[in-house]
Amino acid sequence: MADFELDLRGLSCPLPVMRTKKKMQTMTSGQTLRVLSSEPGSVRDFQSYVMSSGDTLLESMQTPDGDFEFLLKRI
């Protein structure tokens, strides 16, 4: 279970990763964030985000209804 959750379904690129970045900046080291997105470009965006931020992408998957779920950990 994540410490925080963002439901960003319905938002277009690049809003899901931008809102996630903003939330991650308010979190302390070790906390986790679950993000839901309907934007297919989010997969690539979140991979790029963790490479530049140093945060960790613990999980990335597509849900049965076609949305995307990400679990990130703040460094």
mmCIF file as gemmi writes it, N, C-alpha and C atoms, coordinates in Angstrom:
data_model
loop_
_atom_site.group_PDB
_atom_site.id
_atom_site.type_symbol
_atom_site.label_atom_id
_atom_site.label_alt_id
_atom_site.label_comp_id
_atom_site.label_asym_id
_atom_site.label_entity_id
_atom_site.label_seq_id
_atom_site.pdbx_PDB_ins_code
_atom_site.Cartn_x
_atom_site.Cartn_y
_atom_site.Cartn_z
_atom_site.occupancy
_atom_site.B_iso_or_equiv
_atom_site.pdbx_formal_charge
_atom_site.auth_seq_id
_atom_site.auth_asym_id
_atom_site.pdbx_PDB_model_num
ATOM 1 N N . MET Axp A 1 ? 0.831 -1.171 0 1 0 ? 1 A 1
ATOM 2 C CA . MET Axp A 1 ? 0 0 0 1 0 ? 1 A 1
ATOM 3 C C . MET Axp A 1 ? 0.891 1.255 0 1 0 ? 1 A 1
ATOM 4 N N . ALA Axp A 2 ? 0.566 2.2 -0.847 1 0 ? 2 A 1
ATOM 5 C CA . ALA Axp A 2 ? 1.362 3.418 -0.986 1 0 ? 2 A 1
ATOM 6 C C . ALA Axp A 2 ? 0.984 4.443 0.089 1 0 ? 2 A 1
ATOM 7 N N . ASP Axp A 3 ? 1.927 5.329 0.375 1 0 ? 3 A 1
ATOM 8 C CA . ASP Axp A 3 ? 1.674 6.404 1.331 1 0 ? 3 A 1
ATOM 9 C C . ASP Axp A 3 ? 0.701 7.436 0.765 1 0 ? 3 A 1
ATOM 10 N N . PHE Axp A 4 ? 0.783 7.667 -0.548 1 0 ? 4 A 1
ATOM 11 C CA . PHE Axp A 4 ? -0.06 8.648 -1.223 1 0 ? 4 A 1
ATOM 12 C C . PHE Axp A 4 ? -0.544 8.074 -2.543 1 0 ? 4 A 1
ATOM 13 N N . GLU Axp A 5 ? -1.624 8.656 -3.075 1 0 ? 5 A 1
ATOM 14 C CA . GLU Axp A 5 ? -2.145 8.229 -4.373 1 0 ? 5 A 1
ATOM 15 C C . GLU Axp A 5 ? -2.613 9.447 -5.164 1 0 ? 5 A 1
ATOM 16 N N . LEU Axp A 6 ? -2.32 9.427 -6.455 1 0 ? 6 A 1
ATOM 17 C CA . LEU Axp A 6 ? -2.807 10.449 -7.384 1 0 ? 6 A 1
ATOM 18 C C . LEU Axp A 6 ? -3.591 9.759 -8.485 1 0 ? 6 A 1
ATOM 19 N N . ASP Axp A 7 ? -4.818 10.171 -8.687 1 0 ? 7 A 1
ATOM 20 C CA . ASP Axp A 7 ? -5.622 9.657 -9.797 1 0 ? 7 A 1
ATOM 21 C C . ASP Axp A 7 ? -5.602 10.726 -10.886 1 0 ? 7 A 1
ATOM 22 N N . LEU Axp A 8 ? -4.793 10.503 -11.889 1 0 ? 8 A 1
ATOM 23 C CA . LEU Axp A 8 ? -4.593 11.474 -12.963 1 0 ? 8 A 1
ATOM 24 C C . LEU Axp A 8 ? -5.203 11.004 -14.274 1 0 ? 8 A 1
ATOM 25 N N . ARG Axp A 9 ? -6.12 10.067 -14.19 1 0 ? 9 A 1
ATOM 26 C CA . ARG Axp A 9 ? -6.785 9.572 -15.391 1 0 ? 9 A 1
ATOM 27 C C . ARG Axp A 9 ? -7.555 10.71 -16.047 1 0 ? 9 A 1
ATOM 28 N N . GLY Axp A 10 ? -7.485 10.766 -17.357 1 0 ? 10 A 1
ATOM 29 C CA . GLY Axp A 10 ? -8.174 11.804 -18.11 1 0 ? 10 A 1
ATOM 30 C C . GLY Axp A 10 ? -7.294 12.991 -18.456 1 0 ? 10 A 1
ATOM 31 N N . LEU Axp A 11 ? -6.12 13.077 -17.83 1 0 ? 11 A 1
ATOM 32 C CA . LEU Axp A 11 ? -5.204 14.182 -18.138 1 0 ? 11 A 1
ATOM 33 C C . LEU Axp A 11 ? -4.28 13.8 -19.284 1 0 ? 11 A 1
ATOM 34 N N . SER Axp A 12 ? -4.024 14.756 -20.154 1 0 ? 12 A 1
ATOM 35 C CA . SER Axp A 12 ? -3.143 14.531 -21.301 1 0 ? 12 A 1
ATOM 36 C C . SER Axp A 12 ? -1.688 14.802 -20.935 1 0 ? 12 A 1
ATOM 37 N N . CYS Axp A 13 ? -0.807 14.215 -21.697 1 0 ? 13 A 1
ATOM 38 C CA . CYS Axp A 13 ? 0.621 14.423 -21.57 1 0 ? 13 A 1
ATOM 39 C C . CYS Axp A 13 ? 0.946 15.909 -21.758 1 0 ? 13 A 1
ATOM 40 N N . PRO Axp A 14 ? 1.785 16.494 -20.983 1 0 ? 14 A 1
ATOM 41 C CA . PRO Axp A 14 ? 2.657 15.951 -19.934 1 0 ? 14 A 1
ATOM 42 C C . PRO Axp A 14 ? 2.112 16.137 -18.518 1 0 ? 14 A 1
ATOM 43 N N . LEU Axp A 15 ? 0.83 16.434 -18.361 1 0 ? 15 A 1
ATOM 44 C CA . LEU Axp A 15 ? 0.285 16.733 -17.034 1 0 ? 15 A 1
ATOM 45 C C . LEU Axp A 15 ? 0.468 15.622 -15.996 1 0 ? 15 A 1
ATOM 46 N N . PRO Axp A 16 ? 0.286 14.335 -16.34 1 0 ? 16 A 1
ATOM 47 C CA . PRO Axp A 16 ? 0.468 13.315 -15.298 1 0 ? 16 A 1
ATOM 48 C C . PRO Axp A 16 ? 1.865 13.34 -14.666 1 0 ? 16 A 1
ATOM 49 N N . VAL Axp A 17 ? 2.895 13.427 -15.471 1 0 ? 17 A 1
ATOM 50 C CA . VAL Axp A 17 ? 4.248 13.427 -14.903 1 0 ? 17 A 1
ATOM 51 C C . VAL Axp A 17 ? 4.553 14.753 -14.202 1 0 ? 17 A 1
ATOM 52 N N . MET Axp A 18 ? 4.02 15.847 -14.683 1 0 ? 18 A 1
ATOM 53 C CA . MET Axp A 18 ? 4.25 17.138 -14.03 1 0 ? 18 A 1
ATOM 54 C C . MET Axp A 18 ? 3.595 17.179 -12.647 1 0 ? 18 A 1
ATOM 55 N N . ARG Axp A 19 ? 2.384 16.688 -12.541 1 0 ? 19 A 1
ATOM 56 C CA . ARG Axp A 19 ? 1.692 16.672 -11.235 1 0 ? 19 A 1
ATOM 57 C C . ARG Axp A 19 ? 2.347 15.677 -10.284 1 0 ? 19 A 1
ATOM 58 N N . THR Axp A 20 ? 2.842 14.581 -10.843 1 0 ? 20 A 1
ATOM 59 C CA . THR Axp A 20 ? 3.558 13.605 -10.02 1 0 ? 20 A 1
ATOM 60 C C . THR Axp A 20 ? 4.838 14.224 -9.471 1 0 ? 20 A 1
ATOM 61 N N . LYS Axp A 21 ? 5.58 14.9 -10.314 1 0 ? 21 A 1
ATOM 62 C CA . LYS Axp A 21 ? 6.824 15.545 -9.886 1 0 ? 21 A 1
ATOM 63 C C . LYS Axp A 21 ? 6.55 16.54 -8.755 1 0 ? 21 A 1
ATOM 64 N N . LYS Axp A 22 ? 5.5 17.324 -8.889 1 0 ? 22 A 1
ATOM 65 C CA . LYS Axp A 22 ? 5.134 18.304 -7.865 1 0 ? 22 A 1
ATOM 66 C C . LYS Axp A 22 ? 4.821 17.608 -6.537 1 0 ? 22 A 1
ATOM 67 N N . LYS Axp A 23 ? 4.074 16.518 -6.592 1 0 ? 23 A 1
ATOM 68 C CA . LYS Axp A 23 ? 3.73 15.771 -5.376 1 0 ? 23 A 1
ATOM 69 C C . LYS Axp A 23 ? 4.973 15.137 -4.766 1 0 ? 23 A 1
ATOM 70 N N . MET Axp A 24 ? 5.833 14.555 -5.59 1 0 ? 24 A 1
ATOM 71 C CA . MET Axp A 24 ? 7.038 13.897 -5.087 1 0 ? 24 A 1
ATOM 72 C C . MET Axp A 24 ? 7.926 14.88 -4.333 1 0 ? 24 A 1
ATOM 73 N N . GLN Axp A 25 ? 7.942 16.119 -4.752 1 0 ? 25 A 1
ATOM 74 C CA . GLN Axp A 25 ? 8.776 17.128 -4.097 1 0 ? 25 A 1
ATOM 75 C C . GLN Axp A 25 ? 8.291 17.448 -2.686 1 0 ? 25 A 1
ATOM 76 N N . THR Axp A 26 ? 7.043 17.135 -2.372 1 0 ? 26 A 1
ATOM 77 C CA . THR Axp A 26 ? 6.5 17.39 -1.029 1 0 ? 26 A 1
ATOM 78 C C . THR Axp A 26 ? 6.689 16.194 -0.101 1 0 ? 26 A 1
ATOM 79 N N . MET Axp A 27 ? 7.143 15.077 -0.652 1 0 ? 27 A 1
ATOM 80 C CA . MET Axp A 27 ? 7.26 13.844 0.113 1 0 ? 27 A 1
ATOM 81 C C . MET Axp A 27 ? 8.648 13.711 0.736 1 0 ? 27 A 1
ATOM 82 N N . THR Axp A 28 ? 8.735 12.902 1.786 1 0 ? 28 A 1
ATOM 83 C CA . THR Axp A 28 ? 10.018 12.65 2.421 1 0 ? 28 A 1
ATOM 84 C C . THR Axp A 28 ? 10.621 11.352 1.886 1 0 ? 28 A 1
ATOM 85 N N . SER Axp A 29 ? 11.9 11.218 2.081 1 0 ? 29 A 1
ATOM 86 C CA . SER Axp A 29 ? 12.635 10.047 1.609 1 0 ? 29 A 1
ATOM 87 C C . SER Axp A 29 ? 12 8.758 2.128 1 0 ? 29 A 1
ATOM 88 N N . GLY Axp A 30 ? 11.809 7.81 1.213 1 0 ? 30 A 1
ATOM 89 C CA . GLY Axp A 30 ? 11.245 6.512 1.568 1 0 ? 30 A 1
ATOM 90 C C . GLY Axp A 30 ? 9.743 6.397 1.379 1 0 ? 30 A 1
ATOM 91 N N . GLN Axp A 31 ? 9.055 7.526 1.248 1 0 ? 31 A 1
ATOM 92 C CA . GLN Axp A 31 ? 7.61 7.465 1.039 1 0 ? 31 A 1
ATOM 93 C C . GLN Axp A 31 ? 7.31 7.025 -0.393 1 0 ? 31 A 1
ATOM 94 N N . THR Axp A 32 ? 6.125 6.427 -0.584 1 0 ? 32 A 1
ATOM 95 C CA . THR Axp A 32 ? 5.732 5.926 -1.889 1 0 ? 32 A 1
ATOM 96 C C . THR Axp A 32 ? 4.474 6.624 -2.391 1 0 ? 32 A 1
ATOM 97 N N . LEU Axp A 33 ? 4.362 6.653 -3.706 1 0 ? 33 A 1
ATOM 98 C CA . LEU Axp A 33 ? 3.242 7.298 -4.377 1 0 ? 33 A 1
ATOM 99 C C . LEU Axp A 33 ? 2.712 6.372 -5.466 1 0 ? 33 A 1
ATOM 100 N N . ARG Axp A 34 ? 1.423 6.106 -5.419 1 0 ? 34 A 1
ATOM 101 C CA . ARG Axp A 34 ? 0.743 5.319 -6.462 1 0 ? 34 A 1
ATOM 102 C C . ARG Axp A 34 ? 0.071 6.316 -7.398 1 0 ? 34 A 1
ATOM 103 N N . VAL Axp A 35 ? 0.325 6.168 -8.695 1 0 ? 35 A 1
ATOM 104 C CA . VAL Axp A 35 ? -0.235 7.074 -9.695 1 0 ? 35 A 1
ATOM 105 C C . VAL Axp A 35 ? -1.048 6.268 -10.703 1 0 ? 35 A 1
ATOM 106 N N . LEU Axp A 36 ? -2.257 6.743 -10.986 1 0 ? 36 A 1
ATOM 107 C CA . LEU Axp A 36 ? -3.098 6.16 -12.029 1 0 ? 36 A 1
ATOM 108 C C . LEU Axp A 36 ? -3.178 7.158 -13.172 1 0 ? 36 A 1
ATOM 109 N N . SER Axp A 37 ? -2.997 6.672 -14.388 1 0 ? 37 A 1
ATOM 110 C CA . SER Axp A 37 ? -3.028 7.534 -15.565 1 0 ? 37 A 1
ATOM 111 C C . SER Axp A 37 ? -3.674 6.782 -16.723 1 0 ? 37 A 1
ATOM 112 N N . SER Axp A 38 ? -4.376 7.52 -17.561 1 0 ? 38 A 1
ATOM 113 C CA . SER Axp A 38 ? -4.96 6.924 -18.763 1 0 ? 38 A 1
ATOM 114 C C . SER Axp A 38 ? -4.137 7.295 -19.998 1 0 ? 38 A 1
ATOM 115 N N . GLU Axp A 39 ? -3.097 8.085 -19.823 1 0 ? 39 A 1
ATOM 116 C CA . GLU Axp A 39 ? -2.264 8.59 -20.915 1 0 ? 39 A 1
ATOM 117 C C . GLU Axp A 39 ? -1.184 7.567 -21.284 1 0 ? 39 A 1
ATOM 118 N N . PRO Axp A 40 ? -1.243 6.981 -22.507 1 0 ? 40 A 1
ATOM 119 C CA . PRO Axp A 40 ? -0.24 5.989 -22.905 1 0 ? 40 A 1
ATOM 120 C C . PRO Axp A 40 ? 1.199 6.523 -22.861 1 0 ? 40 A 1
ATOM 121 N N . GLY Axp A 41 ? 1.386 7.795 -23.111 1 0 ? 41 A 1
ATOM 122 C CA . GLY Axp A 41 ? 2.723 8.389 -23.068 1 0 ? 41 A 1
ATOM 123 C C . GLY Axp A 41 ? 3.31 8.436 -21.67 1 0 ? 41 A 1
ATOM 124 N N . SER Axp A 42 ? 2.495 8.174 -20.664 1 0 ? 42 A 1
ATOM 125 C CA . SER Axp A 42 ? 2.974 8.2 -19.286 1 0 ? 42 A 1
ATOM 126 C C . SER Axp A 42 ? 4.057 7.151 -19.028 1 0 ? 42 A 1
ATOM 127 N N . VAL Axp A 43 ? 3.974 6.033 -19.703 1 0 ? 43 A 1
ATOM 128 C CA . VAL Axp A 43 ? 4.968 4.977 -19.502 1 0 ? 43 A 1
ATOM 129 C C . VAL Axp A 43 ? 6.362 5.527 -19.794 1 0 ? 43 A 1
ATOM 130 N N . ARG Axp A 44 ? 6.523 6.13 -20.918 1 0 ? 44 A 1
ATOM 131 C CA . ARG Axp A 44 ? 7.81 6.716 -21.319 1 0 ? 44 A 1
ATOM 132 C C . ARG Axp A 44 ? 8.165 7.894 -20.411 1 0 ? 44 A 1
ATOM 133 N N . ASP Axp A 45 ? 7.172 8.722 -20.108 1 0 ? 45 A 1
ATOM 134 C CA . ASP Axp A 45 ? 7.413 9.907 -19.277 1 0 ? 45 A 1
ATOM 135 C C . ASP Axp A 45 ? 7.904 9.544 -17.881 1 0 ? 45 A 1
ATOM 136 N N . PHE Axp A 46 ? 7.315 8.528 -17.271 1 0 ? 46 A 1
ATOM 137 C CA . PHE Axp A 46 ? 7.739 8.149 -15.926 1 0 ? 46 A 1
ATOM 138 C C . PHE Axp A 46 ? 9.118 7.5 -15.929 1 0 ? 46 A 1
ATOM 139 N N . GLN Axp A 47 ? 9.447 6.769 -16.972 1 0 ? 47 A 1
ATOM 140 C CA . GLN Axp A 47 ? 10.796 6.209 -17.08 1 0 ? 47 A 1
ATOM 141 C C . GLN Axp A 47 ? 11.824 7.332 -17.167 1 0 ? 47 A 1
ATOM 142 N N . SER Axp A 48 ? 11.527 8.352 -17.954 1 0 ? 48 A 1
ATOM 143 C CA . SER Axp A 48 ? 12.423 9.505 -18.074 1 0 ? 48 A 1
ATOM 144 C C . SER Axp A 48 ? 12.502 10.276 -16.758 1 0 ? 48 A 1
ATOM 145 N N . TYR Axp A 49 ? 11.363 10.431 -16.11 1 0 ? 49 A 1
ATOM 146 C CA . TYR Axp A 49 ? 11.322 11.173 -14.848 1 0 ? 49 A 1
ATOM 147 C C . TYR Axp A 49 ? 12.255 10.556 -13.811 1 0 ? 49 A 1
ATOM 148 N N . VAL Axp A 50 ? 12.178 9.243 -13.606 1 0 ? 50 A 1
ATOM 149 C CA . VAL Axp A 50 ? 13.004 8.627 -12.563 1 0 ? 50 A 1
ATOM 150 C C . VAL Axp A 50 ? 14.485 8.674 -12.919 1 0 ? 50 A 1
ATOM 151 N N . MET Axp A 51 ? 14.794 8.649 -14.195 1 0 ? 51 A 1
ATOM 152 C CA . MET Axp A 51 ? 16.196 8.749 -14.597 1 0 ? 51 A 1
ATOM 153 C C . MET Axp A 51 ? 16.765 10.125 -14.245 1 0 ? 51 A 1
ATOM 154 N N . SER Axp A 52 ? 15.968 11.16 -14.37 1 0 ? 52 A 1
ATOM 155 C CA . SER Axp A 52 ? 16.455 12.506 -14.089 1 0 ? 52 A 1
ATOM 156 C C . SER Axp A 52 ? 16.322 12.896 -12.618 1 0 ? 52 A 1
ATOM 157 N N . SER Axp A 53 ? 15.335 12.336 -11.915 1 0 ? 53 A 1
ATOM 158 C CA . SER Axp A 53 ? 15.086 12.732 -10.527 1 0 ? 53 A 1
ATOM 159 C C . SER Axp A 53 ? 15.876 11.907 -9.521 1 0 ? 53 A 1
ATOM 160 N N . GLY Axp A 54 ? 16.19 10.672 -9.896 1 0 ? 54 A 1
ATOM 161 C CA . GLY Axp A 54 ? 16.833 9.774 -8.949 1 0 ? 54 A 1
ATOM 162 C C . GLY Axp A 54 ? 15.84 8.983 -8.117 1 0 ? 54 A 1
ATOM 163 N N . ASP Axp A 55 ? 14.546 9.357 -8.177 1 0 ? 55 A 1
ATOM 164 C CA . ASP Axp A 55 ? 13.526 8.584 -7.482 1 0 ? 55 A 1
ATOM 165 C C . ASP Axp A 55 ? 13.429 7.204 -8.13 1 0 ? 55 A 1
ATOM 166 N N . THR Axp A 56 ? 12.736 6.289 -7.481 1 0 ? 56 A 1
ATOM 167 C CA . THR Axp A 56 ? 12.678 4.911 -7.955 1 0 ? 56 A 1
ATOM 168 C C . THR Axp A 56 ? 11.282 4.558 -8.457 1 0 ? 56 A 1
ATOM 169 N N . LEU Axp A 57 ? 11.226 3.952 -9.63 1 0 ? 57 A 1
ATOM 170 C CA . LEU Axp A 57 ? 9.982 3.414 -10.163 1 0 ? 57 A 1
ATOM 171 C C . LEU Axp A 57 ? 9.927 1.95 -9.733 1 0 ? 57 A 1
ATOM 172 N N . LEU Axp A 58 ? 9.121 1.672 -8.707 1 0 ? 58 A 1
ATOM 173 C CA . LEU Axp A 58 ? 9.037 0.321 -8.158 1 0 ? 58 A 1
ATOM 174 C C . LEU Axp A 58 ? 8.194 -0.601 -9.016 1 0 ? 58 A 1
ATOM 175 N N . GLU Axp A 59 ? 7.17 -0.022 -9.639 1 0 ? 59 A 1
ATOM 176 C CA . GLU Axp A 59 ? 6.241 -0.839 -10.422 1 0 ? 59 A 1
ATOM 177 C C . GLU Axp A 59 ? 5.604 0.008 -11.513 1 0 ? 59 A 1
ATOM 178 N N . SER Axp A 60 ? 5.415 -0.607 -12.659 1 0 ? 60 A 1
ATOM 179 C CA . SER Axp A 60 ? 4.736 0.032 -13.781 1 0 ? 60 A 1
ATOM 180 C C . SER Axp A 60 ? 3.945 -1.053 -14.491 1 0 ? 60 A 1
ATOM 181 N N . MET Axp A 61 ? 2.629 -0.855 -14.579 1 0 ? 61 A 1
ATOM 182 C CA . MET Axp A 61 ? 1.808 -1.885 -15.226 1 0 ? 61 A 1
ATOM 183 C C . MET Axp A 61 ? 0.564 -1.268 -15.848 1 0 ? 61 A 1
ATOM 184 N N . GLN Axp A 62 ? 0.011 -2.014 -16.779 1 0 ? 62 A 1
ATOM 185 C CA . GLN Axp A 62 ? -1.246 -1.61 -17.381 1 0 ? 62 A 1
ATOM 186 C C . GLN Axp A 62 ? -2.355 -2.395 -16.682 1 0 ? 62 A 1
ATOM 187 N N . THR Axp A 63 ? -3.403 -1.685 -16.273 1 0 ? 63 A 1
ATOM 188 C CA . THR Axp A 63 ? -4.51 -2.318 -15.565 1 0 ? 63 A 1
ATOM 189 C C . THR Axp A 63 ? -5.427 -3.027 -16.563 1 0 ? 63 A 1
ATOM 190 N N . PRO Axp A 64 ? -6.282 -3.924 -16.102 1 0 ? 64 A 1
ATOM 191 C CA . PRO Axp A 64 ? -7.198 -4.619 -17.005 1 0 ? 64 A 1
ATOM 192 C C . PRO Axp A 64 ? -8.119 -3.677 -17.8 1 0 ? 64 A 1
ATOM 193 N N . ASP Axp A 65 ? -8.415 -2.507 -17.253 1 0 ? 65 A 1
ATOM 194 C CA . ASP Axp A 65 ? -9.291 -1.576 -17.971 1 0 ? 65 A 1
ATOM 195 C C . ASP Axp A 65 ? -8.524 -0.655 -18.919 1 0 ? 65 A 1
ATOM 196 N N . GLY Axp A 66 ? -7.217 -0.888 -19.085 1 0 ? 66 A 1
ATOM 197 C CA . GLY Axp A 66 ? -6.428 -0.135 -20.056 1 0 ? 66 A 1
ATOM 198 C C . GLY Axp A 66 ? -5.711 1.083 -19.509 1 0 ? 66 A 1
ATOM 199 N N . ASP Axp A 67 ? -5.909 1.396 -18.226 1 0 ? 67 A 1
ATOM 200 C CA . ASP Axp A 67 ? -5.186 2.504 -17.613 1 0 ? 67 A 1
ATOM 201 C C . ASP Axp A 67 ? -3.785 2.035 -17.214 1 0 ? 67 A 1
ATOM 202 N N . PHE Axp A 68 ? -2.997 2.957 -16.71 1 0 ? 68 A 1
ATOM 203 C CA . PHE Axp A 68 ? -1.636 2.651 -16.304 1 0 ? 68 A 1
ATOM 204 C C . PHE Axp A 68 ? -1.466 2.978 -14.83 1 0 ? 68 A 1
ATOM 205 N N . GLU Axp A 69 ? -0.724 2.128 -14.141 1 0 ? 69 A 1
ATOM 206 C CA . GLU Axp A 69 ? -0.476 2.305 -12.713 1 0 ? 69 A 1
ATOM 207 C C . GLU Axp A 69 ? 1.025 2.309 -12.469 1 0 ? 69 A 1
ATOM 208 N N . PHE Axp A 70 ? 1.458 3.273 -11.671 1 0 ? 70 A 1
ATOM 209 C CA . PHE Axp A 70 ? 2.867 3.419 -11.357 1 0 ? 70 A 1
ATOM 210 C C . PHE Axp A 70 ? 3.02 3.509 -9.844 1 0 ? 70 A 1
ATOM 211 N N . LEU Axp A 71 ? 4.072 2.902 -9.333 1 0 ? 71 A 1
ATOM 212 C CA . LEU Axp A 71 ? 4.4 3.015 -7.922 1 0 ? 71 A 1
ATOM 213 C C . LEU Axp A 71 ? 5.813 3.576 -7.844 1 0 ? 71 A 1
ATOM 214 N N . LEU Axp A 72 ? 5.921 4.758 -7.269 1 0 ? 72 A 1
ATOM 215 C CA . LEU Axp A 72 ? 7.211 5.45 -7.167 1 0 ? 72 A 1
ATOM 216 C C . LEU Axp A 72 ? 7.628 5.594 -5.721 1 0 ? 72 A 1
ATOM 217 N N . LYS Axp A 73 ? 8.947 5.611 -5.508 1 0 ? 73 A 1
ATOM 218 C CA . LYS Axp A 73 ? 9.489 5.789 -4.165 1 0 ? 73 A 1
ATOM 219 C C . LYS Axp A 73 ? 10.409 6.999 -4.168 1 0 ? 73 A 1
ATOM 220 N N . ARG Axp A 74 ? 10.198 7.886 -3.219 1 0 ? 74 A 1
ATOM 221 C CA . ARG Axp A 74 ? 11.017 9.094 -3.085 1 0 ? 74 A 1
ATOM 222 C C . ARG Axp A 74 ? 12.376 8.718 -2.506 1 0 ? 74 A 1
ATOM 223 N N . ILE Axp A 75 ? 13.432 9.264 -3.084 1 0 ? 75 A 1
ATOM 224 C CA . ILE Axp A 75 ? 14.772 8.968 -2.565 1 0 ? 75 A 1
ATOM 225 C C . ILE Axp A 75 ? 15.083 9.825 -1.351 1 0 ? 75 A 1
